[in-house]
């Protein structure tokens, strides 16, 4: 059920359950979570839209931490203040904490199971698909003009083929965006 307008508030229970589901049904973390986050917070709950979620992702990636946790904190805060941020973050990390504690209790038995190893092999392959889908979705929504494509290609090449830290690439992308906007605005003012 997609809603036309963004919902401006959410109960703490709604936030916890929504983010718990995201954390529970996501394997691979990080970018593999993006399609589930979008389905839950845009399509099902109407808490945000595609444009705003891209801004939230950009913010979530620019600070230390896991993108899903950072995203839950930003959106939880927008919907229910500081308590919402804490509850949303608790919701998204709770499934992982529960699973890790269970695995730690039975680690020797689980890690020697052929079935578990085969399942993890399939999970890894599925995560690659989820990450690729998230990358395509973000690219289609973000790359609107030639400078954006150029910045994206440069960032990809720097990330894939150099040892430049991701933070430096993000800061460089921000700087490039400011320059493009500044010189574009000056050019439009002259015309």
N, C-alpha and C positions, 0 to 999 in steps of 0.2 A: 504494500500500500504506500504509494508515494504521495506526500502532502505538498501542496503548492507553496505554503509559506513555512519558513523556519520556525520551529517551536523555540521560544525564548527561555523556557524553564523546564526542568525535569525533577522528579522526586529523587531522593537519594537511593531508594530501592530500585527505581527504573534504571538509574545510572549503573548501579552495581551489577544488576542482572544483565544488562546489555553488554557491558564490558567483560563480565565473567564469560558470557557466551563467546565473545570474540577471542578471549584468551584460551577457552576450552577447546575450540574447534580450529585452532590455527597451529600448524606445525611449521617450523622453520623460522618463526619470528620475523621481526623487521618488515621487510618489503612484502613477504608472503602474507602478512596480515592486512595489507592495504585493501584488497578486494573485499574481505570480510568487514573491515571497518566501514567502508563505503556502503555496503549493502545494509548494515545495521543502522548507522547513524544518518544516512541520507535517505535510502529507500524505505526502510521500515519505520524509523522514528521521526524522520523529518527534522532532525536537530540542526542540520546544516545543509549546504548545497555544494555542488562540485567546485565552484569557484572558491568558496571559503575553505573547504577541506584542503585544497592545494596550498593555500596560504598557511594553514595549520601544519601541514606536512613540512613546508619549507622552514617554519619556525621550529618544529620538532626535530628536524635534522640539524639545525644550526646550534643546538645546545647539547651538552653531553647527555647520554642516556639512550635508552631504547626508544625507537620511533613510536611504537604503540603506547608505551607508558607516557611518553611526552605528549602524544596526541590526546590520550585520555585525560591528562591533567589540564591541557588547554581547553578542551571542549567541556570537561566537567566543571571547570571554573566559570566558563561563560554561561553555563546552564544553571548552576546552583552554588556559585561562589567557592570559597576555599574548601568547605565541606564536600562539595561536589567533586572538586579536584582530587581530594584524598580518597573519596569513595570510589570514583572511577578508576583511579590508579590501583587501589586495592582489588577491585573487581578484575582487572586485566591480569594482574600478577598472581592472583590466588590459584587458578588452575595449575600454573607451572609449579608453584610452590608445593601444592598437594601431590602432583605427579612426581616431582623430584624426591620428595620425602618417601613416597611409596617405592620408587625405584631404588633409592638408597638402602631401604630395608631389605630388598630382595635382589640386590645388584648381581651377586654371583650367579644366581639361578637364571635371572633374566638375560644377562649378557652371554650366557653359554647356550641359549636356546636358538636353534636353527630358525624357528618360526619368527622369532623376534628380529633376528638379523635380516631375514627376507622382508619382513614388514618395513624395517627401516630403509632398506634399499628402495622399495616402492615409494615410501614417504619422501625420500630425498629427490626422486625423479618428479614427484608431484609438486614439490616446493619450487623446483626450477621453473615449472610451468606457471605457478602462481606469481613468482617474482617477475617473469617475462610479461605476464598479463598486466601486472601493476605498472611496469615500466612503460608499456605501450599506452595504457590509459592516461598516465601522467603526461607522457609526451604529447598525446593528441590534445589534451586540455591546456597544456602550457606553451607549446611551440606555435605561436600565432604569427610570427613575422621572421624575416631573414636574420636580423640580429640574434633572436632567440635561438634559431637553429645553429648559428655560428658559435654561440656561447655553449650550447649543449654539446656540439661536436668537439669543441676544444676541451670541455670538461671531461668528456668520455675518453678522448685520446690521452689527456694528462693522467687520468685515473688508471687507465688500462696499461699504459706503456711507460710510465715513469714512477718514481718513488715519492712523488710530491704528496704530502699529506692531504687528506680529504678536506680538512678545515681550510687549508690554504686555497684549495680549488673553490670551495664555497665562498670564501671571502673574495677571491678573484672574480667569481661570477657576479657577486653583488656589486663590486667595483665596476665591472664591465657594464652591468645593467644601468648603474647611475650615469656612467659616461654616455651610453647610448641614448638614455632619456635626455640628459643635459644637452648634448650636441643636436639631438633631434628636435628638441624644443627651440633651440637657438635657430636652427635651419628653418623651422616652421614660422618663427617670428620674423625672419628676414623675408620670407616669401609672401 
